[in-house]
Amino acid sequence: MVVQQHRAGGGVRALRALAVAGVVAAAAGCAGDGGVDRAAAAADAGDGASEVVRRAASVLAGEGVASAEVSTSMETAAGGTRVTIRGTGAYDFRAGAGRLKVVLPPDAAGEEEHRPITELLAPGALYMMNRGAGVPADKWVRIDTTTLEDGNLVTGGVTDPLAAAELLRGAGAVTYVGDTDLAGVTVRHYRGTADIGRAARQSGPGSRASLAAAAKGFRTRTVPFDAYLDEEGRLRKVRHRFSFANEGPAAEVVSTTLLYGFGAPVAVRLPAERDIYTGEIEQGRA
């Protein structure tokens, strides 16, 4: 038997399913054509702001940075209800691997409380422990992120920090908003849209396949963002706005990633095959 993944529709219910069950919101759509991409690239050729933002992922994986502590939030609002999922941990940008603790809102799992979910992020894979839905407490669930319609940009309730940065390689129509203070650090605020397809083609091997999957799965291929870079070009904060429209009204999922404590040690040990759950997930509890 295998772990089964099922689609969920619309708004708050979709985000709950994404975080708890590891399923993808149904985001069928088209990827657009290369002509639009080439036109956008030509328009941005002389845009220094776009180039600065596009380099963010390379800076994070460079010498003297490589890793960072991470705080994330993912929220959506539909029908007057707001759901927020939060995560904390650390990430190694050179290895493309990280470990996060994800905290669900009280009723996101259909229960009053839910134990924090431990997530291990690795190239092409997401591992989850304490994810409920009938999975034994001592077992991990492994999801191949290259098969997800969103490339794990929202599935785990956390946007993979490397994917969040690599997505900026598709930045276009970028404007410099101004300087601002972020936790005592002066950062430059940029705003624009990221083309998922362009980002996939420009990204490193660790994120390319997952972003390519996302480029095919989302209804629209462009994602609005706000990015905050310090004077060394390091990404300190990025907020993406992903739009889903399926069986119900369109829902916007806002994902925010904060990076700090650069150079922090990161230890990620992937689970052995014997520790990975291969049974069915109970849909009712998801």
ChimeraX commands (.cxc) that place a marker at each C-alpha (Angstrom):
marker #1 position 0.00,0.00,0.00 radius 0.5
marker #1 position 1.18,3.52,-0.63 radius 0.5
marker #1 position 0.60,6.91,0.86 radius 0.5
marker #1 position -2.29,8.44,-1.03 radius 0.5
marker #1 position -2.47,12.15,-1.81 radius 0.5
marker #1 position -5.82,13.76,-2.56 radius 0.5
marker #1 position -6.86,17.18,-3.80 radius 0.5
marker #1 position -8.71,19.66,-1.65 radius 0.5
marker #1 position -10.83,22.55,-2.86 radius 0.5
marker #1 position -11.09,26.21,-2.02 radius 0.5
marker #1 position -10.05,28.67,0.62 radius 0.5
marker #1 position -9.36,27.80,4.24 radius 0.5
marker #1 position -10.20,24.13,3.73 radius 0.5
marker #1 position -7.57,23.88,1.03 radius 0.5
marker #1 position -4.80,25.36,3.17 radius 0.5
marker #1 position -5.69,23.09,6.09 radius 0.5
marker #1 position -5.46,20.08,3.83 radius 0.5
marker #1 position -2.15,21.29,2.42 radius 0.5
marker #1 position -0.48,21.56,5.78 radius 0.5
marker #1 position -1.97,18.54,7.54 radius 0.5
marker #1 position -2.33,15.98,4.78 radius 0.5
marker #1 position 0.39,17.06,2.36 radius 0.5
marker #1 position -2.06,17.40,-0.52 radius 0.5
marker #1 position -2.16,20.03,-3.21 radius 0.5
marker #1 position -4.91,22.57,-3.83 radius 0.5
marker #1 position -6.36,21.95,-7.26 radius 0.5
marker #1 position -4.71,24.72,-9.23 radius 0.5
marker #1 position -5.24,23.68,-12.81 radius 0.5
marker #1 position -4.20,26.22,-15.40 radius 0.5
marker #1 position -1.88,26.97,-18.27 radius 0.5
marker #1 position 1.78,27.90,-18.20 radius 0.5
marker #1 position 1.63,30.54,-20.90 radius 0.5
marker #1 position 4.07,30.84,-23.78 radius 0.5
marker #1 position 7.72,31.62,-24.17 radius 0.5
marker #1 position 7.00,34.82,-26.10 radius 0.5
marker #1 position 5.63,36.52,-23.03 radius 0.5
marker #1 position 8.69,35.41,-21.06 radius 0.5
marker #1 position 11.13,36.78,-23.66 radius 0.5
marker #1 position 9.27,40.08,-23.81 radius 0.5
marker #1 position 9.43,40.43,-20.04 radius 0.5
marker #1 position 13.15,39.60,-20.04 radius 0.5
marker #1 position 13.83,42.22,-22.70 radius 0.5
marker #1 position 11.87,44.84,-20.79 radius 0.5
marker #1 position 13.90,44.14,-17.67 radius 0.5
marker #1 position 17.31,43.96,-19.36 radius 0.5
marker #1 position 18.38,47.33,-18.05 radius 0.5
marker #1 position 16.54,47.13,-14.78 radius 0.5
marker #1 position 19.09,47.07,-11.97 radius 0.5
marker #1 position 16.48,46.34,-9.33 radius 0.5
marker #1 position 15.45,43.13,-11.10 radius 0.5
marker #1 position 19.06,41.96,-11.34 radius 0.5
marker #1 position 19.67,42.59,-7.65 radius 0.5
marker #1 position 16.64,40.53,-6.68 radius 0.5
marker #1 position 17.45,37.73,-9.11 radius 0.5
marker #1 position 20.88,37.31,-7.52 radius 0.5
marker #1 position 19.44,36.72,-4.04 radius 0.5
marker #1 position 19.51,32.92,-4.25 radius 0.5
marker #1 position 23.15,32.89,-5.41 radius 0.5
marker #1 position 24.16,35.16,-2.54 radius 0.5
marker #1 position 22.52,32.86,0.02 radius 0.5
marker #1 position 24.48,29.86,-1.24 radius 0.5
marker #1 position 27.73,31.80,-1.42 radius 0.5
marker #1 position 30.76,31.92,0.83 radius 0.5
marker #1 position 30.13,33.29,4.30 radius 0.5
marker #1 position 26.36,32.73,4.18 radius 0.5
marker #1 position 25.38,29.18,3.16 radius 0.5
marker #1 position 22.93,28.68,6.06 radius 0.5
marker #1 position 20.50,30.63,8.21 radius 0.5
marker #1 position 17.84,30.36,10.86 radius 0.5
marker #1 position 14.32,30.55,9.46 radius 0.5
marker #1 position 10.89,31.71,10.58 radius 0.5
marker #1 position 7.89,31.24,8.32 radius 0.5
marker #1 position 4.20,31.96,8.22 radius 0.5
marker #1 position 1.55,30.90,5.74 radius 0.5
marker #1 position -1.93,32.32,5.89 radius 0.5
marker #1 position -5.15,32.46,3.97 radius 0.5
marker #1 position -8.53,34.06,4.50 radius 0.5
marker #1 position -11.84,32.93,3.06 radius 0.5
marker #1 position -15.40,33.20,4.26 radius 0.5
marker #1 position -14.36,35.56,7.05 radius 0.5
marker #1 position -11.97,33.01,8.60 radius 0.5
marker #1 position -8.20,33.43,8.70 radius 0.5
marker #1 position -5.87,30.49,9.13 radius 0.5
marker #1 position -2.15,30.94,9.90 radius 0.5
marker #1 position 0.49,28.19,10.01 radius 0.5
marker #1 position 3.90,29.03,11.48 radius 0.5
marker #1 position 7.30,27.38,11.27 radius 0.5
marker #1 position 10.77,27.80,12.75 radius 0.5
marker #1 position 14.08,26.08,12.11 radius 0.5
marker #1 position 17.28,26.32,10.08 radius 0.5
marker #1 position 18.27,25.79,6.48 radius 0.5
marker #1 position 21.46,24.99,4.54 radius 0.5
marker #1 position 21.18,26.76,1.18 radius 0.5
marker #1 position 24.25,25.09,-0.29 radius 0.5
marker #1 position 22.93,21.59,0.47 radius 0.5
marker #1 position 19.30,22.51,-0.20 radius 0.5
marker #1 position 18.27,20.93,3.08 radius 0.5
marker #1 position 16.64,22.12,6.28 radius 0.5
marker #1 position 14.68,21.17,9.38 radius 0.5
marker #1 position 11.56,23.03,10.53 radius 0.5
marker #1 position 8.95,22.72,13.25 radius 0.5
marker #1 position 5.53,23.63,11.89 radius 0.5
marker #1 position 2.73,24.69,14.26 radius 0.5
marker #1 position -0.87,24.41,13.08 radius 0.5
marker #1 position -3.76,26.56,14.34 radius 0.5
marker #1 position -5.90,24.83,17.00 radius 0.5
marker #1 position -8.51,23.33,14.69 radius 0.5
marker #1 position -6.58,22.92,11.44 radius 0.5
marker #1 position -6.39,19.15,11.96 radius 0.5
marker #1 position -10.01,18.81,13.05 radius 0.5
marker #1 position -8.87,18.70,16.67 radius 0.5
marker #1 position -8.51,21.22,19.47 radius 0.5
marker #1 position -4.76,20.79,19.48 radius 0.5
marker #1 position -2.19,19.15,17.26 radius 0.5
marker #1 position 1.41,18.29,17.98 radius 0.5
marker #1 position 3.91,20.36,15.99 radius 0.5
marker #1 position 4.85,18.75,12.70 radius 0.5
marker #1 position 8.55,18.17,12.11 radius 0.5
marker #1 position 9.52,18.71,8.49 radius 0.5
marker #1 position 12.77,17.81,6.77 radius 0.5
marker #1 position 13.35,19.58,3.47 radius 0.5
marker #1 position 15.69,18.06,0.90 radius 0.5
marker #1 position 16.16,18.38,-2.87 radius 0.5
marker #1 position 13.01,16.94,-4.43 radius 0.5
marker #1 position 11.57,15.64,-1.17 radius 0.5
marker #1 position 9.57,16.64,1.90 radius 0.5
marker #1 position 9.53,14.46,5.04 radius 0.5
marker #1 position 6.87,15.00,7.71 radius 0.5
marker #1 position 6.52,13.54,11.23 radius 0.5
marker #1 position 3.56,13.96,13.63 radius 0.5
marker #1 position 1.33,14.76,10.68 radius 0.5
marker #1 position -1.66,12.82,12.04 radius 0.5
marker #1 position -4.31,11.23,9.80 radius 0.5
marker #1 position -3.55,7.74,11.03 radius 0.5
marker #1 position 0.22,7.88,10.50 radius 0.5
marker #1 position 2.06,6.27,13.47 radius 0.5
marker #1 position 3.76,8.84,15.70 radius 0.5
marker #1 position 7.21,7.30,15.12 radius 0.5
marker #1 position 6.96,7.25,11.32 radius 0.5
marker #1 position 7.79,9.76,8.62 radius 0.5
marker #1 position 5.77,10.52,5.49 radius 0.5
marker #1 position 7.85,11.19,2.39 radius 0.5
marker #1 position 6.46,13.29,-0.46 radius 0.5
marker #1 position 8.16,13.62,-3.84 radius 0.5
marker #1 position 7.90,17.38,-4.38 radius 0.5
marker #1 position 8.62,17.09,-8.09 radius 0.5
marker #1 position 5.23,15.39,-8.52 radius 0.5
marker #1 position 3.23,18.05,-6.67 radius 0.5
marker #1 position 1.26,20.56,-8.71 radius 0.5
marker #1 position 2.66,23.38,-6.58 radius 0.5
marker #1 position 6.21,22.01,-6.35 radius 0.5
marker #1 position 5.88,22.24,-2.53 radius 0.5
marker #1 position 5.57,26.01,-2.57 radius 0.5
marker #1 position 2.58,25.64,-0.23 radius 0.5
marker #1 position 1.95,21.91,0.33 radius 0.5
marker #1 position 3.82,21.56,3.61 radius 0.5
marker #1 position 2.40,24.72,5.15 radius 0.5
marker #1 position 5.88,26.18,4.65 radius 0.5
marker #1 position 7.54,27.42,1.47 radius 0.5
marker #1 position 10.93,25.72,1.17 radius 0.5
marker #1 position 13.37,28.61,1.90 radius 0.5
marker #1 position 15.55,27.72,-1.09 radius 0.5
marker #1 position 12.52,27.59,-3.40 radius 0.5
marker #1 position 11.36,30.94,-2.00 radius 0.5
marker #1 position 14.71,32.45,-2.96 radius 0.5
marker #1 position 15.04,30.62,-6.28 radius 0.5
marker #1 position 11.58,31.83,-7.27 radius 0.5
marker #1 position 13.06,35.34,-7.32 radius 0.5
marker #1 position 15.24,34.32,-10.28 radius 0.5
marker #1 position 12.08,34.88,-12.30 radius 0.5
marker #1 position 11.66,38.43,-10.98 radius 0.5
marker #1 position 10.31,41.05,-13.36 radius 0.5
marker #1 position 8.75,44.52,-13.21 radius 0.5
marker #1 position 10.69,45.09,-9.99 radius 0.5
marker #1 position 10.55,48.47,-8.26 radius 0.5
marker #1 position 12.67,49.73,-5.39 radius 0.5
marker #1 position 10.25,50.79,-2.66 radius 0.5
marker #1 position 12.81,52.21,-0.23 radius 0.5
marker #1 position 14.91,51.42,2.84 radius 0.5
marker #1 position 13.29,50.13,6.01 radius 0.5
marker #1 position 14.26,48.63,9.35 radius 0.5
marker #1 position 13.89,44.90,9.90 radius 0.5
marker #1 position 14.77,43.69,13.40 radius 0.5
marker #1 position 17.42,46.39,13.72 radius 0.5
marker #1 position 18.89,45.80,10.25 radius 0.5
marker #1 position 18.51,48.31,7.43 radius 0.5
marker #1 position 17.16,46.52,4.39 radius 0.5
marker #1 position 16.17,47.52,0.86 radius 0.5
marker #1 position 12.55,46.78,-0.02 radius 0.5
marker #1 position 11.79,45.57,-3.56 radius 0.5
marker #1 position 8.38,44.73,-5.04 radius 0.5
marker #1 position 7.58,42.88,-8.24 radius 0.5
marker #1 position 6.29,39.67,-9.77 radius 0.5
marker #1 position 8.12,36.38,-10.29 radius 0.5
marker #1 position 7.57,34.19,-13.34 radius 0.5
marker #1 position 7.64,30.58,-12.10 radius 0.5
marker #1 position 8.66,29.15,-15.47 radius 0.5
marker #1 position 11.57,31.54,-15.86 radius 0.5
marker #1 position 12.66,30.86,-12.27 radius 0.5
marker #1 position 12.63,27.10,-12.93 radius 0.5
marker #1 position 14.89,27.50,-15.96 radius 0.5
marker #1 position 17.32,29.75,-14.09 radius 0.5
marker #1 position 17.38,27.92,-10.74 radius 0.5
marker #1 position 19.93,25.42,-9.46 radius 0.5
marker #1 position 19.43,21.65,-9.71 radius 0.5
marker #1 position 18.06,21.40,-6.16 radius 0.5
marker #1 position 14.93,23.43,-6.98 radius 0.5
marker #1 position 14.59,23.14,-10.75 radius 0.5
marker #1 position 12.32,20.09,-10.95 radius 0.5
marker #1 position 9.98,21.28,-8.19 radius 0.5
marker #1 position 9.62,24.77,-9.68 radius 0.5
marker #1 position 9.06,23.26,-13.12 radius 0.5
marker #1 position 6.17,21.27,-11.66 radius 0.5
marker #1 position 4.76,24.43,-10.08 radius 0.5
marker #1 position 5.00,26.28,-13.40 radius 0.5
marker #1 position 2.61,23.73,-14.90 radius 0.5
marker #1 position 0.25,23.50,-11.95 radius 0.5
marker #1 position -0.69,27.03,-10.95 radius 0.5
marker #1 position -3.52,28.88,-12.66 radius 0.5
marker #1 position -1.22,31.83,-13.29 radius 0.5
marker #1 position 2.52,31.62,-13.73 radius 0.5
marker #1 position 3.36,34.95,-12.09 radius 0.5
marker #1 position 3.57,35.42,-8.31 radius 0.5
marker #1 position 3.59,38.89,-6.69 radius 0.5
marker #1 position 6.32,39.32,-4.08 radius 0.5
marker #1 position 7.95,41.72,-1.65 radius 0.5
marker #1 position 11.65,41.07,-1.02 radius 0.5
marker #1 position 13.92,42.69,1.57 radius 0.5
marker #1 position 17.70,42.52,1.06 radius 0.5
marker #1 position 20.46,43.79,3.32 radius 0.5
marker #1 position 23.47,45.82,2.16 radius 0.5
marker #1 position 25.35,42.59,1.36 radius 0.5
marker #1 position 22.59,41.41,-0.96 radius 0.5
marker #1 position 21.38,38.73,1.43 radius 0.5
marker #1 position 17.67,37.99,1.41 radius 0.5
marker #1 position 16.29,38.81,4.85 radius 0.5
marker #1 position 12.58,38.54,4.18 radius 0.5
marker #1 position 10.36,37.58,1.26 radius 0.5
marker #1 position 6.59,37.46,0.98 radius 0.5
marker #1 position 4.86,35.66,-1.90 radius 0.5
marker #1 position 1.16,35.76,-2.74 radius 0.5
marker #1 position -0.05,32.56,-4.37 radius 0.5
marker #1 position -3.55,32.51,-5.87 radius 0.5
marker #1 position -5.66,29.37,-6.08 radius 0.5
marker #1 position -8.98,29.00,-7.85 radius 0.5
marker #1 position -10.66,25.63,-8.03 radius 0.5
marker #1 position -14.17,24.46,-7.19 radius 0.5
marker #1 position -14.84,27.36,-4.81 radius 0.5
marker #1 position -13.99,31.06,-4.85 radius 0.5
marker #1 position -10.39,32.07,-5.44 radius 0.5
marker #1 position -8.20,32.03,-2.34 radius 0.5
marker #1 position -4.93,33.84,-1.77 radius 0.5
marker #1 position -2.20,32.10,0.21 radius 0.5
marker #1 position 0.39,34.51,1.60 radius 0.5
marker #1 position 3.72,32.90,2.46 radius 0.5
marker #1 position 6.38,34.84,4.39 radius 0.5
marker #1 position 9.94,33.67,5.02 radius 0.5
marker #1 position 12.34,35.43,7.42 radius 0.5
marker #1 position 16.08,34.69,7.41 radius 0.5
marker #1 position 18.53,35.60,10.17 radius 0.5
marker #1 position 21.45,34.10,12.11 radius 0.5
marker #1 position 23.44,33.53,8.94 radius 0.5
marker #1 position 26.08,30.82,9.25 radius 0.5
marker #1 position 24.12,28.92,11.91 radius 0.5
marker #1 position 24.93,25.18,11.92 radius 0.5
marker #1 position 22.30,22.98,10.28 radius 0.5
marker #1 position 22.12,19.22,10.86 radius 0.5
marker #1 position 19.66,17.32,8.68 radius 0.5
marker #1 position 19.63,13.53,8.86 radius 0.5
marker #1 position 17.13,11.98,6.49 radius 0.5
marker #1 position 15.13,9.02,7.87 radius 0.5
marker #1 position 15.95,5.44,6.95 radius 0.5
marker #1 position 13.56,3.55,4.70 radius 0.5
marker #1 position 12.29,1.48,7.63 radius 0.5
marker #1 position 11.12,4.67,9.36 radius 0.5
marker #1 position 9.02,5.89,6.41 radius 0.5
marker #1 position 5.27,5.16,6.49 radius 0.5
marker #1 position 3.94,3.39,3.40 radius 0.5
marker #1 position 0.30,2.87,4.41 radius 0.5
marker #1 position -2.84,4.79,3.60 radius 0.5
marker #1 position -3.63,8.16,5.12 radius 0.5
marker #1 position -7.03,8.46,6.81 radius 0.5
marker #1 position -8.88,11.12,4.84 radius 0.5
marker #1 position -11.40,11.83,7.56 radius 0.5
marker #1 position -8.72,12.79,10.03 radius 0.5
marker #1 position -6.88,14.87,7.43 radius 0.5
marker link #1:1,2 radius 0.2
marker link #1:2,3 radius 0.2
marker link #1:3,4 radius 0.2
marker link #1:4,5 radius 0.2
marker link #1:5,6 radius 0.2
marker link #1:6,7 radius 0.2
marker link #1:7,8 radius 0.2
marker link #1:8,9 radius 0.2
marker link #1:9,10 radius 0.2
marker link #1:10,11 radius 0.2
marker link #1:11,12 radius 0.2
marker link #1:12,13 radius 0.2
marker link #1:13,14 radius 0.2
marker link #1:14,15 radius 0.2
marker link #1:15,16 radius 0.2
marker link #1:16,17 radius 0.2
marker link #1:17,18 radius 0.2
marker link #1:18,19 radius 0.2
marker link #1:19,20 radius 0.2
marker link #1:20,21 radius 0.2
marker link #1:21,22 radius 0.2
marker link #1:22,23 radius 0.2
marker link #1:23,24 radius 0.2
marker link #1:24,25 radius 0.2
marker link #1:25,26 radius 0.2
marker link #1:26,27 radius 0.2
marker link #1:27,28 radius 0.2
marker link #1:28,29 radius 0.2
marker link #1:29,30 radius 0.2
marker link #1:30,31 radius 0.2
marker link #1:31,32 radius 0.2
marker link #1:32,33 radius 0.2
marker link #1:33,34 radius 0.2
marker link #1:34,35 radius 0.2
marker link #1:35,36 radius 0.2
marker link #1:36,37 radius 0.2
marker link #1:37,38 radius 0.2
marker link #1:38,39 radius 0.2
marker link #1:39,40 radius 0.2
marker link #1:40,41 radius 0.2
marker link #1:41,42 radius 0.2
marker link #1:42,43 radius 0.2
marker link #1:43,44 radius 0.2
marker link #1:44,45 radius 0.2
marker link #1:45,46 radius 0.2
marker link #1:46,47 radius 0.2
marker link #1:47,48 radius 0.2
marker link #1:48,49 radius 0.2
marker link #1:49,50 radius 0.2
marker link #1:50,51 radius 0.2
marker link #1:51,52 radius 0.2
marker link #1:52,53 radius 0.2
marker link #1:53,54 radius 0.2
marker link #1:54,55 radius 0.2
marker link #1:55,56 radius 0.2
marker link #1:56,57 radius 0.2
marker link #1:57,58 radius 0.2
marker link #1:58,59 radius 0.2
marker link #1:59,60 radius 0.2
marker link #1:60,61 radius 0.2
marker link #1:61,62 radius 0.2
marker link #1:62,63 radius 0.2
marker link #1:63,64 radius 0.2
marker link #1:64,65 radius 0.2
marker link #1:65,66 radius 0.2
marker link #1:66,67 radius 0.2
marker link #1:67,68 radius 0.2
marker link #1:68,69 radius 0.2
marker link #1:69,70 radius 0.2
marker link #1:70,71 radius 0.2
marker link #1:71,72 radius 0.2
marker link #1:72,73 radius 0.2
marker link #1:73,74 radius 0.2
marker link #1:74,75 radius 0.2
marker link #1:75,76 radius 0.2
marker link #1:76,77 radius 0.2
marker link #1:77,78 radius 0.2
marker link #1:78,79 radius 0.2
marker link #1:79,80 radius 0.2
marker link #1:80,81 radius 0.2
marker link #1:81,82 radius 0.2
marker link #1:82,83 radius 0.2
marker link #1:83,84 radius 0.2
marker link #1:84,85 radius 0.2
marker link #1:85,86 radius 0.2
marker link #1:86,87 radius 0.2
marker link #1:87,88 radius 0.2
marker link #1:88,89 radius 0.2
marker link #1:89,90 radius 0.2
marker link #1:90,91 radius 0.2
marker link #1:91,92 radius 0.2
marker link #1:92,93 radius 0.2
marker link #1:93,94 radius 0.2
marker link #1:94,95 radius 0.2
marker link #1:95,96 radius 0.2
marker link #1:96,97 radius 0.2
marker link #1:97,98 radius 0.2
marker link #1:98,99 radius 0.2
marker link #1:99,100 radius 0.2
marker link #1:100,101 radius 0.2
marker link #1:101,102 radius 0.2
marker link #1:102,103 radius 0.2
marker link #1:103,104 radius 0.2
marker link #1:104,105 radius 0.2
marker link #1:105,106 radius 0.2
marker link #1:106,107 radius 0.2
marker link #1:107,108 radius 0.2
marker link #1:108,109 radius 0.2
marker link #1:109,110 radius 0.2
marker link #1:110,111 radius 0.2
marker link #1:111,112 radius 0.2
marker link #1:112,113 radius 0.2
marker link #1:113,114 radius 0.2
marker link #1:114,115 radius 0.2
marker link #1:115,116 radius 0.2
marker link #1:116,117 radius 0.2
marker link #1:117,118 radius 0.2
marker link #1:118,119 radius 0.2
marker link #1:119,120 radius 0.2
marker link #1:120,121 radius 0.2
marker link #1:121,122 radius 0.2
marker link #1:122,123 radius 0.2
marker link #1:123,124 radius 0.2
marker link #1:124,125 radius 0.2
marker link #1:125,126 radius 0.2
marker link #1:126,127 radius 0.2
marker link #1:127,128 radius 0.2
marker link #1:128,129 radius 0.2
marker link #1:129,130 radius 0.2
marker link #1:130,131 radius 0.2
marker link #1:131,132 radius 0.2
marker link #1:132,133 radius 0.2
marker link #1:133,134 radius 0.2
marker link #1:134,135 radius 0.2
marker link #1:135,136 radius 0.2
marker link #1:136,137 radius 0.2
marker link #1:137,138 radius 0.2
marker link #1:138,139 radius 0.2
marker link #1:139,140 radius 0.2
marker link #1:140,141 radius 0.2
marker link #1:141,142 radius 0.2
marker link #1:142,143 radius 0.2
marker link #1:143,144 radius 0.2
marker link #1:144,145 radius 0.2
marker link #1:145,146 radius 0.2
marker link #1:146,147 radius 0.2
marker link #1:147,148 radius 0.2
marker link #1:148,149 radius 0.2
marker link #1:149,150 radius 0.2
marker link #1:150,151 radius 0.2
marker link #1:151,152 radius 0.2
marker link #1:152,153 radius 0.2
marker link #1:153,154 radius 0.2
marker link #1:154,155 radius 0.2
marker link #1:155,156 radius 0.2
marker link #1:156,157 radius 0.2
marker link #1:157,158 radius 0.2
marker link #1:158,159 radius 0.2
marker link #1:159,160 radius 0.2
marker link #1:160,161 radius 0.2
marker link #1:161,162 radius 0.2
marker link #1:162,163 radius 0.2
marker link #1:163,164 radius 0.2
marker link #1:164,165 radius 0.2
marker link #1:165,166 radius 0.2
marker link #1:166,167 radius 0.2
marker link #1:167,168 radius 0.2
marker link #1:168,169 radius 0.2
marker link #1:169,170 radius 0.2
marker link #1:170,171 radius 0.2
marker link #1:171,172 radius 0.2
marker link #1:172,173 radius 0.2
marker link #1:173,174 radius 0.2
marker link #1:174,175 radius 0.2
marker link #1:175,176 radius 0.2
marker link #1:176,177 radius 0.2
marker link #1:177,178 radius 0.2
marker link #1:178,179 radius 0.2
marker link #1:179,180 radius 0.2
marker link #1:180,181 radius 0.2
marker link #1:181,182 radius 0.2
marker link #1:182,183 radius 0.2
marker link #1:183,184 radius 0.2
marker link #1:184,185 radius 0.2
marker link #1:185,186 radius 0.2
marker link #1:186,187 radius 0.2
marker link #1:187,188 radius 0.2
marker link #1:188,189 radius 0.2
marker link #1:189,190 radius 0.2
marker link #1:190,191 radius 0.2
marker link #1:191,192 radius 0.2
marker link #1:192,193 radius 0.2
marker link #1:193,194 radius 0.2
marker link #1:194,195 radius 0.2
marker link #1:195,196 radius 0.2
marker link #1:196,197 radius 0.2
marker link #1:197,198 radius 0.2
marker link #1:198,199 radius 0.2
marker link #1:199,200 radius 0.2
marker link #1:200,201 radius 0.2
marker link #1:201,202 radius 0.2
marker link #1:202,203 radius 0.2
marker link #1:203,204 radius 0.2
marker link #1:204,205 radius 0.2
marker link #1:205,206 radius 0.2
marker link #1:206,207 radius 0.2
marker link #1:207,208 radius 0.2
marker link #1:208,209 radius 0.2
marker link #1:209,210 radius 0.2
marker link #1:210,211 radius 0.2
marker link #1:211,212 radius 0.2
marker link #1:212,213 radius 0.2
marker link #1:213,214 radius 0.2
marker link #1:214,215 radius 0.2
marker link #1:215,216 radius 0.2
marker link #1:216,217 radius 0.2
marker link #1:217,218 radius 0.2
marker link #1:218,219 radius 0.2
marker link #1:219,220 radius 0.2
marker link #1:220,221 radius 0.2
marker link #1:221,222 radius 0.2
marker link #1:222,223 radius 0.2
marker link #1:223,224 radius 0.2
marker link #1:224,225 radius 0.2
marker link #1:225,226 radius 0.2
marker link #1:226,227 radius 0.2
marker link #1:227,228 radius 0.2
marker link #1:228,229 radius 0.2
marker link #1:229,230 radius 0.2
marker link #1:230,231 radius 0.2
marker link #1:231,232 radius 0.2
marker link #1:232,233 radius 0.2
marker link #1:233,234 radius 0.2
marker link #1:234,235 radius 0.2
marker link #1:235,236 radius 0.2
marker link #1:236,237 radius 0.2
marker link #1:237,238 radius 0.2
marker link #1:238,239 radius 0.2
marker link #1:239,240 radius 0.2
marker link #1:240,241 radius 0.2
marker link #1:241,242 radius 0.2
marker link #1:242,243 radius 0.2
marker link #1:243,244 radius 0.2
marker link #1:244,245 radius 0.2
marker link #1:245,246 radius 0.2
marker link #1:246,247 radius 0.2
marker link #1:247,248 radius 0.2
marker link #1:248,249 radius 0.2
marker link #1:249,250 radius 0.2
marker link #1:250,251 radius 0.2
marker link #1:251,252 radius 0.2
marker link #1:252,253 radius 0.2
marker link #1:253,254 radius 0.2
marker link #1:254,255 radius 0.2
marker link #1:255,256 radius 0.2
marker link #1:256,257 radius 0.2
marker link #1:257,258 radius 0.2
marker link #1:258,259 radius 0.2
marker link #1:259,260 radius 0.2
marker link #1:260,261 radius 0.2
marker link #1:261,262 radius 0.2
marker link #1:262,263 radius 0.2
marker link #1:263,264 radius 0.2
marker link #1:264,265 radius 0.2
marker link #1:265,266 radius 0.2
marker link #1:266,267 radius 0.2
marker link #1:267,268 radius 0.2
marker link #1:268,269 radius 0.2
marker link #1:269,270 radius 0.2
marker link #1:270,271 radius 0.2
marker link #1:271,272 radius 0.2
marker link #1:272,273 radius 0.2
marker link #1:273,274 radius 0.2
marker link #1:274,275 radius 0.2
marker link #1:275,276 radius 0.2
marker link #1:276,277 radius 0.2
marker link #1:277,278 radius 0.2
marker link #1:278,279 radius 0.2
marker link #1:279,280 radius 0.2
marker link #1:280,281 radius 0.2
marker link #1:281,282 radius 0.2
marker link #1:282,283 radius 0.2
marker link #1:283,284 radius 0.2
marker link #1:284,285 radius 0.2
marker link #1:285,286 radius 0.2
view
